[in-house]
């Protein structure tokens, strides 16, 4: 168990960070089979700060937000979900950057 008290779990041969994430994956797979959503993906990275260099020339790597789930809903809209238990300050910043740079509002489940 980690500091946020989530329990990693393996389901269908896939390791998930929490039971919440694993159960949501099962729900989304059922929705995809029923034709309610399509193009379901897990652990999709989005760049929220591109690589750059400091004034002294030191390289900074790109910073990313990794979405738990991404899919297309029935209306054709891209949906980004995070199976969130604890909303840390870092997560809140990444959520704001996703909205600002990509126009994507993360849905928390």
FINU-498510 format. One record per residue (C-alpha): residue in three letters; z, x, y; residue number from 0. Coordinates in Angstrom, 3 decimals. Layout:
residues N
SITE residu        w        u        v num
SITE    Ala        Z        X        Y NUM
...
END
This chain:
residues 109
SITE residu        w        u        v num
SITE    Unk    0.000    0.000    0.000   0
SITE    Unk   -0.774    1.295    3.473   1
SITE    Unk    0.963    0.964    6.815   2
SITE    Unk   -0.557   -2.484    7.480   3
SITE    Unk    0.717   -3.803    4.106   4
SITE    Unk   -2.714   -4.693    2.780   5
SITE    Unk   -3.307   -4.076   -0.899   6
SITE    Unk   -6.632   -2.529   -1.896   7
SITE    Unk   -8.298   -4.429   -4.722   8
SITE    Unk  -11.329   -3.932   -6.949   9
SITE    Unk  -13.421   -7.029   -7.577  10
SITE    Unk  -16.755   -7.121   -9.413  11
SITE    Unk  -16.665   -3.315   -9.453  12
SITE    Unk  -16.388   -3.151   -5.656  13
SITE    Unk  -13.335   -1.689   -3.936  14
SITE    Unk  -12.050   -3.717   -0.990  15
SITE    Unk   -9.389   -2.703    1.536  16
SITE    Unk   -7.500   -5.977    1.101  17
SITE    Unk   -7.306   -9.172   -0.921  18
SITE    Unk   -8.382  -11.061    2.199  19
SITE    Unk  -11.595   -9.010    2.365  20
SITE    Unk  -12.287   -9.411   -1.372  21
SITE    Unk  -11.782  -13.173   -1.311  22
SITE    Unk  -13.982  -13.546    1.760  23
SITE    Unk  -16.700  -11.570   -0.041  24
SITE    Unk  -16.532  -14.075   -2.908  25
SITE    Unk  -16.811  -16.990   -0.469  26
SITE    Unk  -19.789  -15.447    1.306  27
SITE    Unk  -21.566  -14.732   -1.978  28
SITE    Unk  -21.195  -18.393   -2.919  29
SITE    Unk  -22.567  -19.435    0.490  30
SITE    Unk  -25.533  -17.116   -0.010  31
SITE    Unk  -26.242  -18.547   -3.477  32
SITE    Unk  -26.094  -22.047   -1.968  33
SITE    Unk  -28.640  -21.044    0.696  34
SITE    Unk  -26.187  -21.457    3.594  35
SITE    Unk  -26.477  -17.780    4.616  36
SITE    Unk  -28.839  -14.902    3.811  37
SITE    Unk  -29.051  -11.087    3.954  38
SITE    Unk  -25.345  -10.662    3.194  39
SITE    Unk  -24.214   -7.036    3.595  40
SITE    Unk  -20.911   -5.180    3.454  41
SITE    Unk  -19.597   -2.225    5.472  42
SITE    Unk  -22.380   -2.188    8.066  43
SITE    Unk  -22.004    0.517   10.752  44
SITE    Unk  -22.771   -0.157   14.421  45
SITE    Unk  -22.861    2.678   16.971  46
SITE    Unk  -20.550    1.794   19.872  47
SITE    Unk  -20.693    5.190   21.576  48
SITE    Unk  -23.686    7.484   20.991  49
SITE    Unk  -23.267   11.221   20.446  50
SITE    Unk  -22.953   13.177   23.655  51
SITE    Unk  -21.852   16.500   25.106  52
SITE    Unk  -18.930   17.246   27.363  53
SITE    Unk  -19.476   19.131   30.620  54
SITE    Unk  -18.500   22.306   28.802  55
SITE    Unk  -21.239   21.656   26.218  56
SITE    Unk  -18.995   20.623   23.328  57
SITE    Unk  -20.661   18.032   21.103  58
SITE    Unk  -19.003   14.672   20.574  59
SITE    Unk  -20.016   12.689   17.510  60
SITE    Unk  -21.110    9.066   17.710  61
SITE    Unk  -18.337    6.513   17.395  62
SITE    Unk  -18.928    3.544   15.139  63
SITE    Unk  -17.520    0.172   14.287  64
SITE    Unk  -17.971   -0.687   10.612  65
SITE    Unk  -18.247   -4.425   10.046  66
SITE    Unk  -16.749   -5.836    6.873  67
SITE    Unk  -19.585   -8.364    6.539  68
SITE    Unk  -22.899   -9.047    8.239  69
SITE    Unk  -25.246  -11.925    7.442  70
SITE    Unk  -27.735  -14.370    8.904  71
SITE    Unk  -26.475  -17.960    9.191  72
SITE    Unk  -28.544  -21.095    8.671  73
SITE    Unk  -29.612  -21.137   12.342  74
SITE    Unk  -30.982  -17.581   12.099  75
SITE    Unk  -28.096  -16.045   14.060  76
SITE    Unk  -26.667  -12.645   13.098  77
SITE    Unk  -22.986  -13.007   12.184  78
SITE    Unk  -20.568  -10.065   12.094  79
SITE    Unk  -17.218  -10.679   10.412  80
SITE    Unk  -14.040   -8.684   10.068  81
SITE    Unk  -11.406   -9.660    7.520  82
SITE    Unk   -8.629   -8.853    9.940  83
SITE    Unk   -4.916   -8.877    9.336  84
SITE    Unk   -3.536   -6.616   12.070  85
SITE    Unk   -5.417   -6.401   15.371  86
SITE    Unk   -4.730   -2.834   16.469  87
SITE    Unk   -5.505   -1.569   19.963  88
SITE    Unk   -8.356    0.513   18.505  89
SITE    Unk   -9.835   -2.582   16.850  90
SITE    Unk   -9.553   -4.557   20.105  91
SITE    Unk  -11.441   -1.786   21.924  92
SITE    Unk  -14.157   -1.670   19.254  93
SITE    Unk  -14.474   -5.458   19.411  94
SITE    Unk  -14.964   -5.307   23.187  95
SITE    Unk  -17.528   -2.506   22.854  96
SITE    Unk  -19.480   -4.481   20.246  97
SITE    Unk  -19.733   -7.383   22.673  98
SITE    Unk  -20.609   -5.181   25.639  99
SITE    Unk  -23.208   -2.924   23.996 100
SITE    Unk  -24.648   -5.169   21.286 101
SITE    Unk  -23.901   -8.667   22.567 102
SITE    Unk  -22.145   -9.386   19.265 103
SITE    Unk  -18.855  -11.239   19.138 104
SITE    Unk  -17.011  -10.279   15.988 105
SITE    Unk  -15.679  -13.240   14.019 106
SITE    Unk  -12.277  -12.615   12.517 107
SITE    Unk  -11.497  -14.246    9.193 108
END
